[in-house]
Amino acid sequence: MNWEAIGAIGEIFGAIAVVISLAYLATQIRQSNKMSRSQTSQNMIQLARQEILAIAEPPEIWTAFTKPDLPMEQKIKLHQWLMSSLRQREYEWLTWKAGDIDSSMFEAYAGVIPIILGTERTRRWWMNYGDTFYAPEFVAYVNVVLEDSPLTDFWESLEKW
């Protein structure tokens, strides 16, 4: 066997090793992406749970959605809760836009926007503060959602429940 044949065999083994390495790296990247998506989903679930618990802690926030006259303290609490809740929806929207969650998961979480902003008070809040606190593209998205969403009786129905 001559040196050229040995060199050719070495190149073949080298090429095979490169292909195996690339396949291994592709598998690692897929697993990493899957894990990242899973962590993002888990984070969204945890944040949604915290949001639900936050509204349950001071129950006056629930009545603040529809109560005719609110003392300033309740207005401030509702304002802070709305800011936090819509920031969560913005995070979910950005996560969806980045491709880190699929459309069905995003739609499930975004489905509460017409409820959160479903009273005259919260719609007025959005019109006054949406542009101030949130990304313009997210504001445009929410405005489209609200165009197709009439006011809701969700909050009043809780009182009858």
C-alpha positions, -999 to 999 in steps of 0.1 A, spaced: 0 0 0 14 34 -9 12 67 10 -14 81 -13 -38 52 -5 -32 56 33 -38 94 29 -70 88 11 -82 64 37 -73 89 64 -93 116 46 -123 93 44 -122 86 81 -118 123 88 -148 131 66 -168 104 85 -158 119 118 -169 154 107 -203 140 96 -207 122 129 -197 153 149 -222 175 129 -250 150 135 -241 150 172 -241 188 174 -275 190 155 -290 166 181 -276 186 210 -290 219 195 -324 203 190 -324 191 226 -313 225 238 -340 242 219 -366 218 232 -354 224 268 -355 261 263 -391 260 250 -400 238 280 -384 262 304 -402 291 287 -436 273 290 -429 265 326 -420 302 333 -452 313 317 -473 289 338 -455 300 370 -460 337 362 -497 331 353 -502 314 386 -485 343 405 -508 367 387 -539 347 397 -528 346 433 -520 383 432 -556 391 422 -569 368 449 -549 383 477 -566 418 477 -601 408 466 -610 445 462 -592 444 429 -619 421 415 -646 446 424 -625 475 411 -631 463 376 -668 473 378 -675 492 410 -689 527 401 -668 548 424 -633 538 435 -612 554 462 -577 564 451 -562 534 469 -582 509 449 -575 528 417 -538 525 424 -540 488 432 -560 482 400 -536 503 380 -506 483 393 -524 450 387 -533 459 352 -497 470 345 -484 437 357 -510 416 340 -505 433 306 -467 431 310 -472 394 314 -493 393 282 -466 414 264 -439 389 276 -460 360 262 -465 379 229 -428 385 226 -420 349 234 -445 338 207 -430 362 182 -395 349 189 -408 313 182 -402 301 217 -438 290 221 -463 278 196 -495 296 185 -519 275 205 -501 281 237 -499 318 230 -536 320 221 -546 303 253 -527 329 274 -537 358 252 -574 348 255 -576 367 288 -569 401 272 -605 408 263 -615 398 298 -589 419 315 -596 449 293 -633 440 290 -649 467 312 -653 504 305 -628 512 333 -601 489 320 -606 499 284 -602 535 294 -571 526 313 -557 509 282 -565 539 260 -548 562 285 -517 541 294 -512 513 268 -490 535 246 -470 547 276 -460 513 291 -458 488 263 -440 481 230 -458 497 200 -462 464 182 -478 448 213 -501 478 216 -512 474 180 -518 437 186 -540 444 217 -559 471 198 -568 447 171 -579 421 197 -601 448 214 -617 459 181 -632 424 178 -641 421 215 -672 437 230 -672 446 267 -677 416 289 -699 408 319 -673 385 333 -666 405 364 -703 411 372 -710 374 367 -686 366 394 -708 384 419 -738 362 408 -718 330 409 
